[in-house]
Structure formats: structure tokens, C-alpha cells
Amino acid sequence: MEVHHHTHHPKKWKEYFWEFFMLFLAVFCGFLAELQFEHYVEHQREKKYMVRLYNDLKKDTAFYTGYKQSLTQSYYSLDSIIQMIGDGSYQTSTDQFYNLCLKNRFIRYLEYYNTAFEQMKSSGNLRLIKNERILDSLLSYYYVIEKRAMVTDLRHQEVVTELNKALWGVVDASYYKGGETLEDLKPVRSLFSAQSAKMPTTSPQNILLYKNLCFNRQLTIVSVRNFCIALHKNASNLLMLIKEQYHIDE
């Protein structure tokens, strides 16, 4: 029986080259596809975070609008108290004076929403933001809030606390009448109002002190309001940049 041996021709170098090239091309294309997929996933994560940031900034601007109005109302309400003390009408329009004083016992604190930013910061995902202008603006915006918001609120609170202490040397709280039952979520200033109030006997120094502290709070309100205006402007600019860059639909 004859055995036939198949002759194996040695491969030429060109064949080795093309085999290597095709293998390299397959690996390289796979790498590119994986890289492209990772880029797509990161872009989607970036967009998701930016939508959250955008929504937080929208809440901020809505709050700033209302907060500025509240501060303006307080400023002019304090102005009325100062004028009434100055012209002596607080002694005749006592109910009005009492109610204005009660209204200005309260403080509204600065609010801001930083949940999305803090999540990105703590998880190291701020790196996802490729637009340097947006990233720098965000870092600056939240840095200012972190460093100044609490200090601003504390200073305002101190001024209001001083004012409230001086108030009880000027009015008699027994003239504030309220309903017999408390209503849920109703502000204290809406529960109580003065009825046929009379000014108690007090020293001119107490009246002067209260008037000066009202003016001091006005000065504080101007500072707080200016800070609020700056935050509102920065937040609005960020909203515009983010909306344009990420094509966010509302």
C-alpha cells in the first residue's frame, strides 16, 4: 500500500504579514469600538448629571426671585417703623405699629440646591464635564455659596436677634391676640395681631435703640439682597450655558 505524503509549502513572509495585519486590525477595531462605547456611556452620564444640575439651578433662581421680594418687603416695612418712631405716629397708630414690629421679628434664610453638584464632587464625576467654562463657573458658584451663605445667614440672624430683644422693651405683648387654635403651617405673624394696643411706659433710650436696630437690619438686608442678586445672576448665566451646551429641553 502506498502512502502519499502531502507536501507542505513554507509560507511566504507576505502571508505572515497579512495574517498578523488582519489580527492586529481586528484587535485594534475592537479596541476602538470599546473606546467609542465608553465615550458614549460617559457622555450619557455627563448629560444626565447636567440635567440634574440644571434643575437644581432652576430651583435656585426661583428661590432667589422670591427671596429678593421678601427682603425688599422687609426693608420697606422696617422703614415704616423708623418713620413712625421718628414722627411720633407710633403712639397714635399703635395697632399698625405693633403689627409691623411683629412682622419684622422673623427671618427667611437663604436656600440653595446643591445635591447634584455634591454627588458629582464626591463621586469624582466632575471630570465628566468637558466644557471648561461651565466647569469653572460651577466651581466658582458653589464655592461662593459654601463660603458665604452660612456666614451671611448667621450675621442676619444675629441682627434680628438683637432687634427682637429690643422689641420687648418697646411693646406690651399682651395686646397681641390670636385664634384659640393653631392652624397647621400658618405663620405666627398671621396668627396674632394687635387689638386696641397701647404703648407701655418706656424710656426714650429703649425707643431709640429699637429704631437704630431697625436701621441696622436695613443695612444688613441691603448686603444680603446684593449677595442674592449676584447669586441669581451667576445661576442664570450657568443655566444659559448648560442649556446651550447640552441642548436641554424644558
C-alpha positions in Angstrom: 0.0 0.0 0.0 1.4 3.3 -1.0 1.3 6.2 1.4 1.1 9.6 -0.1 2.6 12.4 1.8 1.2 15.9 1.2 3.8 18.4 0.5 3.6 21.5 2.8 4.9 24.5 1.1 6.5 27.0 3.5 4.5 30.3 3.9 5.9 33.3 2.3 6.6 36.3 4.5 3.8 38.2 2.9 1.3 35.6 4.2 2.7 36.0 7.7 2.5 39.8 7.4 -1.2 39.7 6.2 -2.2 37.3 8.9 -0.5 39.5 11.5 -2.0 42.6 10.0 -5.6 41.1 10.0 -5.2 40.0 13.6 -3.9 43.4 14.6 -6.7 45.1 12.7 -9.3 43.0 14.4 -7.9 43.8 17.9 -7.5 47.5 17.0 -11.1 47.8 15.7 -12.3 46.0 18.8 -10.4 48.5 20.9 -11.8 51.4 19.0 -15.3 50.1 19.3 -14.9 49.6 23.1 -13.4 53.1 23.4 -16.2 54.6 21.4 -18.8 52.8 23.6 -17.1 54.0 26.8 -17.1 57.6 25.4 -20.8 57.2 24.6 -21.6 55.9 28.1 -19.6 58.8 29.7 -21.3 61.3 27.5 -24.7 60.0 28.6 -23.7 60.1 32.3 -22.5 63.7 31.8 -25.8 64.7 30.2 -27.7 63.0 33.0 -25.8 64.9 35.7 -26.0 68.2 33.8 -29.8 67.8 33.6 -29.9 67.4 37.4 -27.6 70.4 37.9 -29.8 72.4 35.5 -32.9 71.5 37.6 -31.1 72.5 40.8 -30.1 75.8 39.3 -33.7 76.4 38.2 -34.8 75.9 41.8 -32.1 78.3 42.9 -33.2 81.1 40.6 -36.9 80.6 41.6 -35.9 80.9 45.2 -33.7 84.0 44.6 -36.6 85.8 42.9 -38.9 85.2 45.8 -36.2 85.9 48.4 -35.4 89.3 46.8 -39.0 90.3 47.0 -39.2 89.2 50.6 -36.1 91.2 51.6 -37.5 94.2 49.8 -40.8 94.0 51.7 -38.9 93.7 55.0 -36.8 96.7 54.1 -39.8 99.0 53.5 -41.6 97.5 56.5 -38.7 98.5 58.7 -38.6 101.9 57.0 -42.2 102.4 58.1 -41.3 101.6 61.7 -38.4 104.0 61.6 -40.7 106.8 60.2 -43.4 106.1 62.8 -40.9 106.4 65.6 -39.4 109.5 64.0 -42.7 111.4 63.6 -44.3 110.0 66.8 -47.2 108.4 65.0 -46.4 105.0 66.7 -48.1 106.5 69.7 -51.4 107.0 67.9 -51.4 104.3 65.2 -50.5 101.7 67.8 -52.1 98.7 66.2 -50.3 99.3 63.0 -47.0 99.8 64.8 -47.4 96.6 66.9 -48.2 94.6 63.7 -45.2 96.0 61.8 -43.0 95.1 64.8 -44.3 91.6 64.9 -43.9 91.1 61.2 -40.2 92.0 61.4 -39.4 89.5 64.2 -38.9 86.8 61.6 -36.2 85.9 59.2 -36.2 83.9 56.0 -33.0 82.0 55.4 -31.1 81.7 52.2 -31.8 78.4 50.4 -29.9 76.7 47.6 -29.9 73.3 46.0 -26.5 71.5 45.5 -27.5 67.8 45.6 -26.4 67.1 42.0 -23.1 69.1 42.4 -22.2 67.3 45.6 -22.9 63.9 44.1 -20.6 64.7 41.2 -18.0 66.1 43.5 -18.0 63.2 46.0 -18.0 60.5 43.3 -15.2 62.1 41.2 -17.6 62.7 38.3 -16.9 66.4 37.9 -14.2 65.1 35.4 -17.1 64.3 33.1 -17.7 68.0 32.4 -15.6 68.6 29.3 -16.6 72.3 28.9 -14.0 74.2 31.0 -16.1 77.4 31.0 -19.1 75.6 32.5 -16.9 73.6 35.0 -15.1 76.8 36.2 -18.4 78.6 36.6 -19.9 75.8 38.6 -16.9 75.5 40.9 -17.0 79.3 41.4 -20.7 79.4 42.0 -20.8 76.6 44.6 -17.6 77.8 46.3 -19.1 81.3 46.9 -22.3 79.7 48.3 -20.3 77.3 50.6 -18.1 80.1 51.9 -20.6 82.9 52.2 -24.2 81.6 52.5 -23.9 80.4 56.1 -21.9 83.4 57.2 -24.5 85.7 55.6 -27.4 83.9 57.3 -25.7 83.9 60.7 -25.0 87.6 60.6 -28.6 88.3 59.6 -29.8 86.1 62.4 -27.6 88.0 64.9 -29.1 91.3 63.8 -32.7 90.0 64.0 -32.0 88.5 67.5 -30.8 91.9 68.7 -33.8 93.6 67.2 -36.2 91.1 68.8 -34.7 91.6 72.3 -35.1 95.4 72.0 -38.7 95.0 70.8 -39.9 93.7 74.2 -38.7 96.9 75.8 -41.0 98.9 73.5 -44.3 97.0 73.2 -46.6 95.1 75.5 -47.1 91.5 74.2 -50.5 91.2 76.0 -52.1 93.3 73.2 -51.3 90.6 70.6 -54.4 88.5 70.2 -54.7 85.3 68.3 -57.1 82.5 67.5 -57.9 79.9 70.1 -56.5 77.0 68.0 -53.3 76.8 66.0 -53.5 76.2 62.2 -51.0 73.9 60.6 -48.3 75.7 58.6 -49.8 79.1 59.3 -47.1 81.7 60.1 -47.0 83.1 63.6 -47.4 86.7 62.3 -50.7 85.6 60.7 -52.0 84.0 63.9 -51.6 87.1 66.0 -52.4 90.8 65.5 -52.7 93.8 67.8 -56.1 94.9 69.0 -56.6 98.3 70.7 -52.9 98.3 71.7 -51.4 100.9 74.0 -47.8 101.9 74.2 -46.3 100.9 77.6 -44.3 103.3 79.6 -40.7 103.0 78.4 -37.6 105.1 78.3 -36.7 107.2 75.2 -33.4 105.2 75.1 -35.4 102.0 74.5 -37.3 103.6 71.6 -34.1 105.0 70.2 -32.3 101.6 70.5 -35.2 99.9 68.7 -35.2 102.4 65.9 -31.4 102.2 65.4 -31.6 98.4 65.3 -34.3 98.6 62.7 -31.9 100.7 60.6 -29.1 98.2 61.3 -31.3 95.4 59.9 -32.0 97.5 56.8 -28.3 97.8 56.2 -28.0 94.0 56.6 -30.8 93.4 54.2 -29.1 95.6 51.6 -26.0 93.4 51.9 -27.9 90.1 51.8 -30.0 91.3 48.9 -26.9 92.3 46.9 -25.4 88.8 47.6 -28.7 87.3 46.4 -28.6 89.3 43.2 -25.1 88.2 42.5 -26.0 84.5 43.0 -29.1 84.9 40.8 -27.0 86.4 38.0 -24.4 83.6 38.2 -27.1 80.9 38.3 -28.9 82.4 35.4 -25.7 82.5 33.3 -25.0 78.9 34.2 -28.5 77.9 33.1 -28.0 79.6 29.8 -24.6 77.9 29.2 -25.8 74.5 30.2 -28.9 74.7 28.2 -27.0 75.7 25.1 -24.2 73.2 25.5 -26.3 70.1 26.3 -29.4 71.1 24.3 -31.7 70.7 27.3 -35.4 70.9 26.6 -37.8 72.3 29.2 
